[in-house]
Amino acid sequence: MASSAGCEHYARSCLLKAPCCGKLYVCRLCHDAKENHQMDRFKVREVQCSECQTMQQAQQICQQCHVLFGEYYCNICHLFDKDKKQYHCQPCGICRIGPREKYFHCEKCNLCLALNLKGNHKCVENVSRQNCPVCMEDIHTSRIGAHILPCGHLLHRTCFDDMVRTGAYRCPLCMHSAWDMEDYWDQMDIEISQSPMPAEYQGVTVKIICNDCQAHCTVPFHVLGMKCSSCGSYNTAQEGGLIQQPQQPQHDTEAEMDTEPEDQPASPTAQ
């Protein structure tokens, strides 16, 4: 169930005694994958040394053989791991991968963010308390970390990478574009200009809502995409059916010029 190298999630030299069932596991993630309940890591009180098997209170160094259980240890989260410049954020209530001086805690998002996002991100209240919208798992279960989208929502970095590979560019929660799409929209402009619609669709319009700026517009219909007239995004959704433009009546001008009314008097004969 464990080795001195730890598990796929963490590098550590001890086992945690689960406060819920009393079983020994390398970490809470290993426990949760095997059991039908979840381990509360904050309630862990005892660990077993993987080297000498001594059961003892949770601490960083074995009291018996003095092996280091983890280069990093948090006595609140009971997190043992190799050194990744971790730090415990009190407002977040969990450990974050640092270094601490490169991050700040946003009170509204309830999340630690990189300093370059201070005053430069969209706040979503308690966003870190939501599950990843792609895999629906705890946003804090991934060792790789979380990725924040322009809309402010969070997802696992690995899930974001999967989105990029499959061409999915919308946030699964709000449908906002997940990154800067300007180059792609320019390519769409070119493709649409080179693909005119059939004659019966000339002048046909449709009402849309833009997922990026929330504008409601009436724009030309095209099977390749409808462009928001407000922000230029093609990340739009159709509202209602197609709107046909009224046909203008056509007049045969030449026929009107050649035909004289029956009651028109004949032209006088020249003297």
Sequence and secondary structure as in RCSB ss.txt:
>XXXX:A:sequence
MASSAGCEHYARSCLLKAPCCGKLYVCRLCHDAKENHQMDRFKVREVQCSECQTMQQAQQICQQCHVLFGEYYCN
ICHLFDKDKKQYHCQPCGICRIGPREKYFHCEKCNLCLALNLKGNHKCVENVSRQNCPVCMEDIHTSRIGAHILP
CGHLLHRTCFDDMVRTGAYRCPLCMHSAWDMEDYWDQMDIEISQSPMPAEYQGVTVKIICNDCQAHCTVPFHVLG
MKCSSCGSYNTAQEGGLIQQPQQPQHDTEAEMDTEPEDQPASPTAQ
>XXXX:A:secstr
  BTTB SS   SEEEE TTT  EESSHHHHHHHSSS   GGG  EEEETTT  EEES SB TTT  BS SEEET
TTTEEES S EEEETTTTEEEES GGGEEEETTTTEEEEGGGTTSS   TTGGGSB TTT SBTTS SS EEE T
TS EEEHHHHHHHHHHT  B TTT  BSS  HHHHHHHHHHHHTS   GGGTT EEEEEETTT  EEEEE  TT 
   TTT    EEEEEEEE         HHHHHH   TT        
